[in-house]
Amino acid sequence: MLFQLDRTIGFHIAIFTLLVLFFAAPAIGDSDSDEKKTMTGTWLTRPAAPFVYQDPDGFAVGVPAPVKEVTLMRWELEEDENGLITGYNTYYSRDDQGGSQSRGTLCMVGARQGSNVLLSEAYAIYDGFPVPSLSTETIFRFNCERRGGNKLKCLGDGLSSIPPTVLKAVLVRTKRLDDVIPVPEAAREICQPGA
């Protein structure tokens, strides 16, 4: 009889403990550092992001065709207290045969609500040359979902100012200084004048 009473008490204590942990979990989860709650930081594609676009010249002049490429991206982002984001995307792209290479830095603006992040971008530097006249013409946008504090899963698509383009990317936050490419000073001047 005493044995059955001990098992009953033990069972109730176990249930009570599970309930306390279940209801306390959101409060414990909210104790992340401010850095993990915001998008502020440097984010890198891991692995290179695959994308496909409809090349107007294709493989034969004048015959449009889809072309597959991959891109490495480095996002330097800063989020304010309202969830608004500004920053830069420094990228390097090439087709899957190693040709058709391009590089540049884009101005980025966006917003975050919970784990959902929306970002738009426009050119600041293209193939090494500043293009301030293009810095307000949105060419691409990303819909991303935060996965924990340091991982983003994104789908991106090009707008009507470029050929049809879509991209899939996973980005991770990094603190390694040897892992980053600095944003060119010209891009900083174009994207955030007076900053």
C-alpha positions as CSV (number, residue, x, y, z in Angstrom):
1,M,0.0,0.0,0.0
2,L,2.8,2.4,0.9
3,F,4.6,1.5,-2.3
4,Q,1.4,2.4,-4.4
5,L,1.2,5.7,-2.5
6,D,4.8,6.5,-3.3
7,R,4.3,5.8,-7.0
8,T,1.2,8.0,-7.1
9,I,3.0,10.9,-5.4
10,G,6.0,10.4,-7.7
11,F,3.7,10.4,-10.8
12,H,2.0,13.6,-9.7
13,I,5.4,15.3,-9.0
14,A,6.6,14.2,-12.5
15,I,3.4,15.7,-14.1
16,F,3.7,18.9,-12.1
17,T,7.4,19.3,-13.1
18,L,6.6,18.8,-16.8
19,L,3.8,21.4,-16.6
20,V,6.1,23.9,-14.9
21,L,8.8,23.3,-17.6
22,F,6.2,23.6,-20.4
23,F,4.8,26.9,-19.2
24,A,8.2,28.3,-18.2
25,A,9.9,27.5,-21.5
26,P,8.8,30.7,-23.3
27,A,10.1,32.8,-20.5
28,I,13.4,30.9,-20.5
29,G,13.6,31.2,-24.3
30,D,13.2,35.0,-24.1
31,S,16.5,35.3,-22.1
32,D,18.6,35.2,-25.3
33,S,21.1,38.1,-25.7
34,D,20.0,41.2,-27.6
35,E,22.4,40.3,-30.3
36,K,20.6,37.0,-31.1
37,K,17.2,38.8,-31.1
38,T,18.1,41.3,-33.8
39,M,19.4,41.0,-37.3
40,T,22.4,43.2,-36.4
41,G,25.6,41.5,-37.5
42,T,27.5,39.9,-40.4
43,W,25.8,37.0,-42.2
44,L,27.4,34.7,-44.7
45,T,26.0,32.1,-47.2
46,R,26.7,28.6,-46.1
47,P,27.0,26.9,-48.6
48,A,27.0,29.1,-51.7
49,A,23.5,30.0,-52.7
50,P,22.1,28.5,-56.0
51,F,20.0,30.6,-58.3
52,V,18.6,30.5,-61.8
53,Y,17.7,33.3,-64.1
54,Q,16.3,33.7,-67.6
55,D,19.2,35.0,-69.6
56,P,18.0,37.1,-72.5
57,D,20.9,36.0,-74.7
58,G,20.8,32.4,-73.5
59,F,23.3,30.1,-75.2
60,A,22.4,31.3,-78.7
61,V,22.2,35.0,-79.3
62,G,18.6,36.3,-79.0
63,V,17.3,32.9,-77.7
64,P,16.4,33.3,-74.0
65,A,17.3,30.4,-71.8
66,P,17.6,29.6,-68.1
67,V,21.1,29.8,-66.7
68,K,22.1,28.3,-63.3
69,E,24.6,30.1,-61.1
70,V,25.8,30.1,-57.5
71,T,26.6,33.1,-55.4
72,L,28.5,33.8,-52.2
73,M,27.0,36.7,-50.1
74,R,28.1,38.6,-47.1
75,W,25.3,40.7,-45.5
76,E,26.3,43.4,-43.0
77,L,23.0,44.4,-41.3
78,E,21.9,46.7,-38.5
79,E,18.4,46.6,-37.0
80,D,16.9,49.4,-35.0
81,E,14.5,49.2,-32.0
82,N,11.5,49.2,-34.4
83,G,12.7,46.2,-36.4
84,L,13.8,48.3,-39.4
85,I,17.0,47.1,-41.1
86,T,19.7,48.8,-43.2
87,G,22.8,47.3,-44.6
88,Y,24.9,45.9,-47.4
89,N,25.1,42.7,-49.5
90,T,28.6,42.1,-50.9
91,Y,28.4,39.2,-53.4
92,Y,30.4,37.2,-55.9
93,S,28.5,35.0,-58.5
94,R,29.5,32.6,-61.2
95,D,27.8,30.0,-63.4
96,D,28.2,26.3,-62.6
97,Q,31.0,26.0,-65.3
98,G,33.0,28.8,-63.5
99,G,32.4,31.4,-66.2
100,S,30.0,34.4,-66.2
101,Q,31.4,35.9,-63.1
102,S,30.0,39.1,-61.4
103,R,30.6,40.9,-58.1
104,G,29.2,43.9,-56.4
105,T,27.8,45.5,-53.3
106,L,24.1,46.3,-52.9
107,C,22.3,48.7,-50.5
108,M,19.8,46.8,-48.4
109,V,16.7,47.9,-46.4
110,G,14.3,45.7,-44.7
111,A,12.1,44.9,-41.7
112,R,11.7,42.0,-39.2
113,Q,8.6,40.9,-37.3
114,G,9.3,37.9,-35.1
115,S,11.1,35.3,-37.1
116,N,10.0,36.8,-40.5
117,V,12.5,39.1,-42.3
118,L,11.9,41.0,-45.6
119,L,14.8,42.6,-47.4
120,S,15.1,44.7,-50.6
121,E,18.3,45.7,-52.3
122,A,19.6,48.0,-55.0
123,Y,23.0,48.3,-56.6
124,A,25.8,50.5,-55.0
125,I,28.8,48.9,-56.8
126,Y,28.7,46.7,-59.8
127,D,31.8,44.8,-61.1
128,G,34.0,47.2,-59.2
129,F,32.4,50.5,-60.3
130,P,30.2,52.7,-58.1
131,V,26.7,53.2,-59.6
132,P,25.0,55.7,-57.4
133,S,22.3,56.4,-60.0
134,L,21.0,52.8,-59.4
135,S,21.0,52.9,-55.6
136,T,17.3,53.6,-55.3
137,E,16.1,51.2,-58.0
138,T,15.1,48.0,-56.2
139,I,16.3,44.9,-58.1
140,F,15.9,42.1,-55.7
141,R,14.0,41.1,-52.5
142,F,14.4,38.3,-50.0
143,N,11.8,36.6,-47.8
144,C,13.6,35.0,-44.9
145,E,12.8,33.0,-41.8
146,R,15.0,33.1,-38.7
147,R,16.0,29.7,-37.5
148,G,17.4,30.3,-34.0
149,G,19.6,33.3,-33.4
150,N,22.2,32.7,-36.0
151,K,20.6,31.1,-39.1
152,L,18.4,32.4,-41.9
153,K,16.6,30.5,-44.6
154,C,15.8,32.8,-47.5
155,L,14.0,32.8,-50.9
156,G,14.9,35.7,-53.2
157,D,13.4,37.0,-56.4
158,G,14.4,39.6,-58.9
159,L,12.0,42.5,-59.8
160,S,11.1,43.7,-63.2
161,S,14.3,45.8,-63.6
162,I,16.3,42.6,-64.1
163,P,15.6,39.3,-66.0
164,P,13.5,36.8,-64.1
165,T,15.7,35.5,-61.2
166,V,15.1,33.3,-58.1
167,L,17.5,32.3,-55.4
168,K,17.6,29.9,-52.4
169,A,20.0,30.8,-49.6
170,V,21.0,29.8,-46.1
171,L,23.0,32.4,-44.2
172,V,24.7,32.1,-40.8
173,R,25.9,34.9,-38.5
174,T,29.6,35.0,-38.1
175,K,32.1,36.7,-35.8
176,R,35.3,35.5,-37.5
177,L,37.2,38.5,-38.8
178,D,39.1,36.3,-41.3
179,D,35.7,35.2,-42.7
180,V,34.6,38.6,-44.0
181,I,35.1,40.9,-46.9
182,P,34.9,44.6,-46.0
183,V,32.1,46.7,-47.5
184,P,33.8,49.2,-50.0
185,E,33.8,52.7,-48.6
186,A,32.1,53.9,-51.9
187,A,29.2,51.7,-51.1
188,R,28.9,53.1,-47.6
189,E,28.8,56.7,-49.1
190,I,26.2,55.7,-51.7
191,C,23.9,53.7,-49.4
192,Q,24.0,55.9,-46.4
193,P,25.1,59.5,-47.3
194,G,26.4,61.4,-44.3
195,A,26.8,58.3,-42.2
